[in-house]
Amino acid sequence: MNTRRALIFIFCTVTLDVLSLGLMIPVLPTLVLGFMDGDTAGAAEVFGVFATVWGLMQFLFSPLLGALSDRFGRRPIILISCLGLGLDYIFMALAPSLLLLFVGRVISGITAATISTAFAYIADVTKPEGRAKAFGLVGVGFGLGFVLGPAAGGLLGGMDPRLPFWVAAAGTLANAAFGWFVLPESLSPDKRMRFSWARANPVGALKLLASHTHLLGLSAVNFLGGVAHQVLPTVFVLYAGYRYGWKEEMVGLTLALVGVCSAIVQGALVGPAVSYLGERRTLILGLAFGAAGMTIYGLAPTGTLFWLGVPVMAFWGLSGPAALGLMSRLVGPSEQGQLQGANNSMMSVSSLVGPALFSLTFAYFIAQPGAAWPGAPFLLAAVLLAAAGLMAWIVTAAPRPAGPSP
C-alpha cells in the first residue's frame, strides 16, 4: 500500500469536509432568512434548529458509519460518504423550500460523519508510535477548512447565496473521484468485525469507551476539551465587539491567525513533541497551554494582549492528536472504526452543550450592574481545560493495560 498517497487523500477528504461546512456559514442564515420573508427572529430560531439537528445527526450516525467500516472496510464507507455529501450539496443548492433545505442539512450531518472513519483509516495504516503525528497532520486540514471556508463562502455568497453550495459539491465530488483511483482498502478481511446494531448505536458505541478506565478517562478529557473549544465560535464575535470594539475585519483577521497558528502546531510540532516527550506529557502540556491561553483571552484588557494569547492557545493543538494516539493503542484493528465513531459522538454532544453554556455565561456576566465581566466564558473554558489536564494526569499515570497488537 502507498501509505503516503492514502494519507494525502484522507487529508484532502477532511479538509474538504470542513471547508465545505465553512462555506455554508456565511450564506445558510441568509437563505433561511429569505424563506422566512425577512423575519429575523424567526430565522434565528430556525437556524438554531438547523445547527442542533446537524449535531444530532453526527451523534447518531458516527458510530453507525464507524461500525460499518469495521465490517465492510474503510474505503467503501469513505467513498460513499464523499459521494453522498457532494450530491447533498447539489440538492441544497437547488432546494426550493425551507423544508427541503432542512432535509439537505440533515443528510449533510449524516454524510459528514465519515470523519470518524477517516481517523480509523489513519489508525490502520500507521504504527502506534506514529499515529499522533498523523492525527496532527489531519488536524491541519481542520484548521485550513475553518480558516478558508467562511472567507471563501462570504466572497462567493456575495455573488449568489447558492454558489457556495455548488463549489462545495464540485470539490467533494472531485475528491470522491480522486479517491476511487488512489485510495486502497486499509482493513484486511481477517481483521474485520461482524456488524452488530448493539455496537452501531451511540449507546453501544459509548460502551466501548467504558470498557476500561483509560479509555473512559481519555474520552472524558476529550469531552471537556470539546466543550471548551465551543467558546470561540459561540461568543468570540460578541466578546470582541463588546470589549475591544472590533469590527468584522479585525474579527476575521484574528480568527485567521488562530487557524494558521493551530495548523503550524499540529502540522509541524506534534510529531517532534511526541517523539521527545511521549504522548502522555504532550497531552498534558497541550491542555496546560490551552488553559493558559483561555485565561489570557478572558483577562486581556486590550485587543493587543488578546492577540498575545493566540500563539499560546495554539499549543493546545498538541493535546488532541496525543489523546487519539493513546486511545487508538487500547483497541484492536477491528474496533478502530467503533472507537473513532464513539469519539465523534462525544464531540457532537460537546458541540450541543458548549454553545448554550457559554452564551448564557456571557449574557449573565455582562448584565451585572457596575461589575460586567465579559471574559467569564473564556475563564470558564480555562477551568474546564485545567480539569481536563488534571484528569489526564491521573488517568495516564495509572498502569495502562496491555493493548492489542496493532
C-alpha positions as CSV (number, residue, x, y, z in Angstrom):
1,M,0.0,0.0,0.0
2,N,1.2,3.5,-0.8
3,T,0.6,4.9,2.7
4,R,1.7,8.4,1.8
5,R,-0.7,8.7,-1.1
6,A,-3.6,7.3,1.0
7,L,-2.9,9.8,3.8
8,I,-2.9,12.6,1.3
9,F,-6.3,11.6,0.2
10,I,-7.6,11.4,3.8
11,F,-6.1,14.8,4.5
12,C,-7.9,16.2,1.4
13,T,-11.2,14.5,2.5
14,V,-11.1,16.0,6.0
15,T,-10.1,19.4,4.6
16,L,-12.8,19.4,2.0
17,D,-15.4,18.3,4.5
18,V,-14.6,21.1,6.9
19,L,-14.0,23.6,4.1
20,S,-17.5,22.8,2.7
21,L,-19.1,23.2,6.1
22,G,-17.2,26.5,6.4
23,L,-18.5,27.7,3.1
24,M,-22.1,27.3,4.4
25,I,-21.5,29.5,7.5
26,P,-22.0,33.0,5.8
27,V,-24.8,32.0,3.5
28,L,-27.0,29.5,5.2
29,P,-28.6,32.1,7.5
30,T,-29.2,34.3,4.5
31,L,-31.1,31.5,2.7
32,V,-33.1,30.7,5.8
33,L,-34.0,34.4,6.2
34,G,-35.1,34.5,2.6
35,F,-37.5,31.6,3.1
36,M,-38.8,33.4,6.3
37,D,-39.8,36.6,4.4
38,G,-37.3,38.7,6.3
39,D,-38.4,37.6,9.8
40,T,-35.0,37.8,11.5
41,A,-36.2,36.5,14.9
42,G,-37.9,33.5,13.3
43,A,-34.9,32.9,11.1
44,A,-32.6,32.8,14.1
45,E,-34.8,30.2,15.8
46,V,-34.9,28.0,12.6
47,F,-31.2,28.3,12.1
48,G,-30.6,27.2,15.7
49,V,-32.7,24.1,14.9
50,F,-30.6,23.5,11.8
51,A,-27.4,23.6,13.9
52,T,-28.8,21.4,16.6
53,V,-30.1,18.8,14.2
54,W,-26.8,18.7,12.3
55,G,-25.0,17.9,15.6
56,L,-27.6,15.3,16.5
57,M,-27.1,13.5,13.2
58,Q,-23.4,13.4,13.9
59,F,-24.1,11.9,17.3
60,L,-26.4,9.2,15.9
61,F,-24.5,8.3,12.7
62,S,-20.8,8.5,13.6
63,P,-21.0,5.1,15.5
64,L,-23.0,3.6,12.7
65,L,-20.5,4.6,10.0
66,G,-17.6,3.5,12.2
67,A,-19.2,0.1,12.8
68,L,-19.9,-0.3,9.1
69,S,-16.3,0.5,8.3
70,D,-15.2,-2.2,10.9
71,R,-17.4,-4.7,9.0
72,F,-17.0,-3.8,5.3
73,G,-13.8,-1.8,5.3
74,R,-12.9,1.9,5.3
75,R,-12.7,2.5,1.6
76,P,-16.4,2.0,0.6
77,I,-17.7,4.0,3.6
78,I,-15.4,6.9,2.9
79,L,-16.1,7.0,-0.8
80,I,-19.9,6.6,-0.5
81,S,-20.0,9.3,2.2
82,C,-18.0,11.7,0.0
83,L,-20.3,11.0,-3.0
84,G,-23.4,11.4,-0.8
85,L,-22.1,14.7,0.6
86,G,-21.4,16.1,-2.8
87,L,-24.8,15.1,-4.1
88,D,-26.4,16.6,-1.0
89,Y,-24.8,20.0,-1.6
90,I,-26.3,19.9,-5.1
91,F,-29.7,19.1,-3.5
92,M,-29.3,22.0,-1.1
93,A,-28.2,24.4,-3.9
94,L,-31.5,23.6,-5.7
95,A,-33.8,23.4,-2.7
96,P,-36.9,25.4,-3.4
97,S,-38.3,25.4,0.1
98,L,-37.2,25.7,3.7
99,L,-38.3,22.1,4.4
100,L,-36.1,20.7,1.6
101,L,-33.2,22.8,2.7
102,F,-33.7,21.3,6.2
103,V,-33.7,17.8,4.7
104,G,-30.5,18.6,3.0
105,R,-28.9,19.8,6.2
106,V,-30.0,16.5,7.9
107,I,-28.3,14.5,5.1
108,S,-25.2,16.6,5.4
109,G,-25.0,15.8,9.1
110,I,-25.1,12.1,8.3
111,T,-22.6,12.0,5.5
112,A,-20.2,14.4,7.2
113,A,-19.9,11.8,10.0
114,T,-17.4,10.0,7.8
115,I,-14.6,11.9,9.6
116,S,-14.6,9.2,12.2
117,T,-13.9,6.6,9.5
118,A,-11.1,8.8,8.2
119,F,-9.4,8.7,11.6
120,A,-9.9,4.9,11.8
121,Y,-8.2,4.7,8.4
122,I,-5.2,6.6,9.8
123,A,-5.0,4.1,12.7
124,D,-5.0,1.2,10.2
125,V,-2.1,2.5,8.1
126,T,0.2,4.0,10.7
127,K,2.2,2.3,13.5
128,P,1.0,3.2,17.1
129,E,4.0,5.4,17.7
130,G,3.3,7.4,14.6
131,R,-0.4,7.9,15.0
132,A,-0.3,11.1,17.0
133,K,1.8,12.8,14.3
134,A,-0.6,11.6,11.6
135,F,-3.7,12.7,13.5
136,G,-2.0,16.1,13.9
137,L,-1.4,16.4,10.2
138,V,-5.1,15.8,9.6
139,G,-5.8,18.4,12.3
140,V,-4.1,20.8,9.9
141,G,-7.0,20.1,7.5
142,F,-9.5,21.1,10.1
143,G,-7.6,24.4,10.7
144,L,-7.4,25.2,7.0
145,G,-11.0,24.4,6.4
146,F,-12.2,26.6,9.2
147,V,-10.0,29.5,8.1
148,L,-10.6,29.3,4.3
149,G,-14.2,28.1,4.3
150,P,-16.0,31.1,5.8
151,A,-13.8,33.6,4.0
152,A,-14.5,31.9,0.6
153,G,-18.2,31.4,1.5
154,G,-18.5,35.1,2.1
155,L,-16.9,36.1,-1.2
156,L,-18.9,33.5,-3.2
157,G,-22.1,34.3,-1.3
158,G,-21.8,37.9,-2.3
159,M,-22.2,36.8,-5.9
160,D,-25.0,34.3,-5.3
161,P,-26.0,32.8,-1.9
162,R,-26.3,29.4,-3.5
163,L,-22.9,29.5,-5.2
164,P,-21.0,28.2,-2.2
165,F,-23.2,25.0,-2.3
166,W,-22.2,24.4,-5.9
167,V,-18.5,25.0,-5.2
168,A,-18.7,22.6,-2.2
169,A,-20.4,20.0,-4.3
170,A,-17.7,20.2,-7.0
171,G,-14.9,19.9,-4.6
172,T,-16.4,17.0,-2.7
173,L,-17.4,15.1,-5.8
174,A,-13.9,15.6,-7.3
175,N,-12.4,14.2,-4.2
176,A,-14.7,11.2,-4.3
177,A,-13.5,10.6,-7.9
178,F,-9.9,11.0,-6.9
179,G,-10.3,8.6,-4.0
180,W,-11.8,5.9,-6.3
181,F,-8.5,5.7,-8.1
182,V,-6.0,6.3,-5.3
183,L,-7.5,5.0,-2.0
184,P,-6.7,1.4,-1.2
185,E,-8.5,-0.6,1.5
186,S,-6.7,-0.4,4.8
187,L,-8.6,-3.0,6.8
188,S,-7.9,-6.6,5.6
189,P,-10.8,-9.1,5.7
190,D,-9.3,-11.1,8.5
191,K,-9.3,-8.1,10.8
192,R,-12.9,-7.1,10.3
193,M,-15.7,-7.5,12.9
194,R,-19.2,-8.7,12.4
195,F,-21.7,-5.9,12.2
196,S,-24.0,-5.5,15.2
197,W,-26.6,-2.9,15.9
198,A,-25.6,-3.1,19.6
199,R,-22.3,-1.6,18.6
200,A,-23.6,0.7,15.9
201,N,-25.8,2.9,18.0
202,P,-24.4,5.7,20.2
203,V,-25.1,4.0,23.5
204,G,-23.5,0.8,22.3
205,A,-20.5,2.6,20.9
206,L,-20.0,4.6,24.1
207,K,-19.8,1.3,25.9
208,L,-16.5,0.7,24.2
209,L,-15.2,3.9,25.9
210,A,-16.4,2.5,29.3
211,S,-14.7,-0.9,28.7
212,H,-11.7,0.1,30.8
213,T,-10.5,3.1,32.9
214,H,-8.0,4.5,30.4
215,L,-10.5,4.8,27.5
216,L,-13.2,6.2,29.7
217,G,-10.9,8.8,31.3
218,L,-9.4,9.9,28.0
219,S,-12.8,10.2,26.4
220,A,-13.8,12.5,29.4
221,V,-10.7,14.6,28.7
222,N,-11.7,14.9,25.1
223,F,-15.2,15.8,26.0
224,L,-14.1,18.6,28.4
225,G,-11.8,19.9,25.7
226,G,-14.6,19.7,23.1
227,V,-16.9,21.8,25.3
228,A,-14.2,24.4,26.0
229,H,-13.5,24.6,22.2
230,Q,-17.0,25.9,21.7
231,V,-16.3,29.2,23.4
232,L,-14.6,30.8,20.4
233,P,-17.4,30.1,17.8
234,T,-20.1,30.9,20.4
235,V,-19.1,34.2,21.9
236,F,-15.9,35.5,20.3
237,V,-17.6,37.8,17.8
238,L,-19.8,39.4,20.5
239,Y,-17.0,39.5,23.1
240,A,-14.5,41.2,20.7
241,G,-17.1,43.8,19.7
242,Y,-18.2,44.4,23.3
243,R,-14.8,44.6,24.9
244,Y,-12.5,45.8,22.2
245,G,-14.8,47.5,19.7
246,W,-13.6,45.2,16.9
247,K,-15.4,45.2,13.6
248,E,-15.8,42.3,11.1
249,E,-12.3,42.8,9.5
250,M,-10.4,42.6,12.8
251,V,-12.5,39.6,13.9
252,G,-11.8,37.8,10.6
253,L,-8.0,38.5,10.8
254,T,-7.9,37.2,14.4
255,L,-9.7,34.0,13.5
256,A,-7.4,33.6,10.6
257,L,-4.4,34.0,12.9
258,V,-5.9,31.4,15.3
259,G,-6.3,28.9,12.4
260,V,-2.8,29.5,11.0
261,C,-1.1,29.1,14.4
262,S,-3.1,26.0,15.1
263,A,-2.2,24.5,11.7
264,I,1.5,25.2,12.3
265,V,1.4,23.5,15.7
266,Q,-0.5,20.4,14.6
267,G,1.3,20.1,11.3
268,A,4.9,20.7,12.4
269,L,5.2,20.3,16.2
270,V,3.0,17.3,17.2
271,G,5.5,14.7,15.8
272,P,8.6,16.2,17.4
273,A,6.7,16.8,20.7
274,V,5.5,13.2,20.9
275,S,8.9,11.8,20.0
276,Y,10.6,13.9,22.7
277,L,8.0,14.0,25.4
278,G,5.8,11.0,24.7
279,E,2.1,11.0,24.2
280,R,1.2,11.4,27.9
281,R,3.3,14.5,28.5
282,T,2.4,16.0,25.2
283,L,-1.3,15.6,26.1
284,I,-0.9,17.3,29.5
285,L,1.3,20.0,28.1
286,G,-1.2,20.9,25.4
287,L,-4.1,21.1,27.9
288,A,-1.9,23.4,30.1
289,F,-1.2,25.7,27.2
290,G,-4.9,25.7,26.4
291,A,-5.9,26.7,29.9
292,A,-3.2,29.5,29.9
293,G,-4.4,30.8,26.5
294,M,-8.1,30.9,27.6
295,T,-7.0,32.7,30.8
296,I,-5.2,35.3,28.7
297,Y,-8.3,35.7,26.4
298,G,-10.5,36.2,29.4
299,L,-8.3,38.7,31.3
300,A,-6.8,40.7,28.4
301,P,-8.0,44.3,28.8
302,T,-6.9,45.3,25.3
303,G,-7.0,43.7,21.9
304,T,-3.2,43.6,21.7
305,L,-3.0,41.5,24.8
306,F,-5.7,39.2,23.4
307,W,-3.5,38.7,20.3
308,L,-0.6,37.7,22.5
309,G,-2.7,34.8,23.7
310,V,-3.2,33.4,20.2
311,P,0.2,31.6,19.9
312,V,-0.1,30.4,23.5
313,M,-3.5,28.9,22.7
314,A,-2.2,27.3,19.5
315,F,-0.1,24.8,21.6
316,W,-3.4,23.4,22.8
317,G,-3.4,21.7,19.5
318,L,-0.8,19.2,20.8
319,S,-3.3,17.6,23.1
320,G,-5.9,16.2,20.6
321,P,-3.6,14.1,18.4
322,A,-1.8,12.8,21.6
323,A,-5.1,11.7,23.1
324,L,-6.2,10.0,20.0
325,G,-2.9,8.2,19.7
326,L,-3.2,6.9,23.2
327,M,-6.7,5.8,22.7
328,S,-6.0,4.0,19.4
329,R,-3.5,1.8,21.2
330,L,-6.1,0.4,23.5
331,V,-8.4,-1.3,20.9
332,G,-7.7,-3.8,18.2
333,P,-7.8,-3.2,14.4
334,S,-11.4,-4.4,14.1
335,E,-12.6,-1.8,16.7
336,Q,-10.8,1.4,15.4
337,G,-13.9,2.5,13.5
338,Q,-16.2,2.0,16.5
339,L,-13.7,3.9,18.7
340,Q,-13.5,6.9,16.3
341,G,-17.3,6.8,15.9
342,A,-17.7,6.9,19.7
343,N,-15.2,9.8,19.9
344,N,-17.0,11.7,17.2
345,S,-20.3,11.2,19.0
346,M,-18.8,12.6,22.2
347,M,-17.6,15.7,20.3
348,S,-21.1,16.1,18.9
349,V,-22.5,16.2,22.4
350,S,-20.0,18.7,23.4
351,S,-21.0,20.9,20.4
352,L,-24.6,20.8,21.7
353,V,-23.6,21.6,25.3
354,G,-21.0,24.3,24.7
355,P,-22.9,27.0,22.9
356,A,-25.7,27.1,25.5
357,L,-23.2,27.1,28.4
358,F,-21.0,29.9,27.1
359,S,-23.7,32.1,25.6
360,L,-25.7,32.1,28.8
361,T,-22.5,32.7,30.8
362,F,-21.6,35.7,28.6
363,A,-25.1,37.1,28.8
364,Y,-25.2,36.8,32.6
365,F,-21.9,38.4,33.4
366,I,-22.2,41.4,31.1
367,A,-25.6,42.1,32.6
368,Q,-24.3,42.6,36.1
369,P,-24.8,46.2,37.1
370,G,-21.5,48.0,37.7
371,A,-19.5,44.8,37.5
372,A,-19.6,43.5,34.0
373,W,-17.2,40.6,33.4
374,P,-17.2,39.9,29.7
375,G,-14.2,37.5,29.9
376,A,-16.1,35.0,32.1
377,P,-16.8,32.5,29.3
378,F,-13.1,32.2,28.5
379,L,-12.2,31.8,32.2
380,L,-14.8,29.1,32.4
381,A,-13.2,27.4,29.4
382,A,-9.8,27.7,31.2
383,V,-11.3,25.9,34.2
384,L,-12.6,23.1,32.0
385,L,-9.2,22.6,30.3
386,A,-7.4,22.7,33.7
387,A,-9.8,20.0,34.9
388,A,-9.2,18.0,31.7
389,G,-5.4,18.3,32.3
390,L,-5.8,17.1,35.9
391,M,-7.9,14.2,34.7
392,A,-5.4,13.3,32.0
393,W,-2.6,13.4,34.6
394,I,-4.4,11.0,36.9
395,V,-5.7,8.6,34.2
396,T,-2.5,8.2,32.3
397,A,-0.4,7.9,35.5
398,A,-2.2,4.6,36.2
399,P,-0.6,1.4,34.7
400,R,-2.0,1.0,31.2
401,P,-3.5,-2.3,30.3
402,A,-1.6,-4.2,27.6
403,G,-3.2,-3.1,24.3
404,P,-3.9,-5.4,21.4
405,S,-1.3,-5.9,18.8
406,P,-1.5,-3.1,16.1
